[in-house]
Amino acid sequence: MKEHEMHYATIIQLTGAISQCKDPEEVAYLTAGGVKNAFKVKGCSIFLIKKGTRELGLTASVGLSDEYLNKGPVAYMQEITEAKDQVPIAIYDVQDDPRIQYPEEAKKEGIASLLGVPIIAGNNVIGALRVYTSEPWEFSIQDITILQAVAQICGMAMDMCRMYKGYKTSIEILKNLKGKAAFVLPDVV
């Protein structure tokens, strides 16, 4: 029962914190930190899909070294396909799994296991949340489910932040137009 209480407390803390955010990067950082602390893992990273490339761009990370984070691009189409396939990926031993893109760097960083879940906003996969452990960890269905919920909350909050920024920009444009004699829309072909 104590484990479930921790999961519920994690959801409550994270949703409370990210509901106050107005910036998607702040949502990502709070989510990564909250997951790392709640699960007592080595690290957590949030990746977003870069438009126009087939890479996952690092948006936030807690607990991992700069050297590991700057190891090279993370391919969207790589074998760890949580973002592309919309399914969680659990890897018990990163040293013995062909899906790992940078196994030597993971070993040097002291990463034993990895769990990746997609971040979804609306009906679109926008990225991935990854958890890294320093000891081998068989992720339970409860671990995976709670991390999927956190990733969905993160995606929803990021989407809301983007809408907030868009609305704020629109309001500023309208304020600047107020009082002007005429506003002419450009011809649309």
N, C-alpha and C positions, 0 to 999 in steps of 0.2 A: 504493500500500500504506500509506503514511503516514496518509492520510485515514481508512482503516478502523481503523488503530491508535488514532487519536484517538477514533473512535466507541466502540470497545471500552473504552478507558480512561474515557470519559464514563460509560458504563453501570456500570462497576465502581465508580467514585467515587461516583456518585449512589446506587446501591443500598447501598453501604457506609454512606453518611451517613444516608440515610433509614431504613435498617433499625434505627438507634439511636433514632429519634424516637418519642415517645409522644403527639405532638400533631399533628393534621391541618394546622394552619396552619404549623407548623415544616416539615413535609414539603413543603408548597407553596412556602415561601420557599427552602428548600434546592434544590428542583427548578428554580425560576426562576433562581436565581443560578448553578447548575451549567450550565444550558443557555446562559445568556448568556455565561458565561466559555468554555465548550467551543467554541461556535460563533463566538465573537468578534463578536456582533451588538450592535445598539443596546440592545435590551431584550427581556425575556421576562415575560409575565404569566400567572398562573393564575386562571381564573374558575371559580366553582362556580354551578350552577343554584340560584336561590333558590326554595324551595318556596312555592307560592301565588302567585308572580308569574311573568311571562314575561321575566325578566331574568337576566343573568349577573352575579353579584356578584363583584367583585374580591377575591381572597383573598390574593394575593401578587404583587409586581412588583419587578423590578430593572432599573434603567437608564432609566426613564421619569420625567418630571417630575410633581410633584403636580398641576400645572395640567392636564396631559394626562389624568392618571388621574381627575381630578374633572370631566371635560368633560360628563358626563351619563350616564344609564343606558345599559347595553348590552343591547339587546333580544335575547332568546333566539330569537325568530322572525325576526330581521333577515335580510338577504340572505347574510351570512357565517354559514352554518348548520352549521359543523363539529360543534357540540354536538347540534343537533337531528337531523341526517342521518347522523351517525356516519362522516363522511368528511373527509379533510383538505381544506383550502381554501388554495390558494397564489395570492397576488395579487402580480404582478410590479410593477405601478405603481399605488399607492394613489390617485394623483391622477386616474387615468383609468379608474377602475373603479366602476361604479354600486353595487356591493355595499357600499362603504365608508359607514358610518353618519355619521362625522364627518370628512369629507375636509379641511376647512380646519384643524381642530385637528391632524390628522396631518401636514399640510404645515408648520404652525408648529412642530411637535415635531421635524421633520426625518426623518420616517418615509418610506421609499421603497417597501419591500416588506413583505409580511406573510404569515406561514404560521400557520394555525390547525389544530390536531388535537384530536379529542375525548379527554376523560379518561373512561375507563370503569372502573367497579368492578363486578365480577361481570358481569351482563348489562345493567347500567344505565349510561347516559351521565350522569355527574354534573357535567361541566363541560367546559372547553376550555383548552388550553395554546396560547398565541400567542407567536410570535417576530416581532420587528420589526427591520428593517435600515435603516441610514441610506443605503445605496447600493442601487440596483436589484440584485436577486438572483433568478436563476432557480433555484429549489429543485430539487435533484436527487432522484431516487427514493430514493437512500441517505439524504439529509437528511430526507426525509419519513418513511421507515421508522424511522430512529433516533429521531426525535421521537415517532412513534407508540408505540414501545417505551417511551420515557421516560414518556410520558403514561399508559400502562397501568400501569407500575410505580408512578407517583405515585398513581393511583387505587386500586391495590391497597393501598399503604401507608396511604393516608388511611382506607380501609375498615378496615384492621387497627387503626389508632389508635382509631377509633370503637368497635370491638369491645372493645379493651383498656380504654377508659374505661368502657364498659358493664359489663364484668366486674368492674372495680375497684369501681364503685358497688354492684353486687350483693353483692360480698364484704363491703363495709362495712355494708350493710343486714343481712346475715346475722350479722355480728359483733355488731351492736347488738341483734339479737334473741336471741342466745345467752344462755341463762340466764333468759329471761323465762318465766313460768309457762305462758302460752298465747298463741297467735297466731291471731286469727280473721280469716279472709278476708271481705271485704265481699260481700254478696249480688250476684250477677251476674244481670241480667235477660236 
